[in-house]
């Protein structure tokens, strides 16, 4: 065998011999993901279950950390600016909402005995009883002079 042939055979053998797995701490995320996705089909169902549980736990931990970090950062910014969460997101917090008068909601339904209901919350007993007898809720809608639903 010539020296060149021997070198080619050695090179081919070295390329096909088992290489140690790459150090995951040295791989960029996209290459690491590619490596993991390539390795998953070789694992048993039990191993896949263990990995799945480890992934769920680690994901939850990272989400909790991100939540805490973000919350802390927002609180610090609010404190520096003198603003509150209510100033930034009034529509998301309980209590008075911007743009609303905060007064009572006008009635949407009127019963045969003059009872009224805004249409919010649980149905009143008078309406539930009437519906149980076969009456329809829209029969009790408060309508304006033109017969349109009052707003």
Secondary structure, DSSP 8 states (H G I E B T S, - for coil): --HHHHHHHHHHHHHHS------GGGS-HHHHHHHHHHHHTTS-HHHHHHHHHHHHHHHHHHHHHHHHHHHHHHHHHHHHHT--HHHH-TTTSSS--TT---S----SEE-TTS-EE-S-SS--HHHHHHHHTT--GGGGB-B-TTS-B--
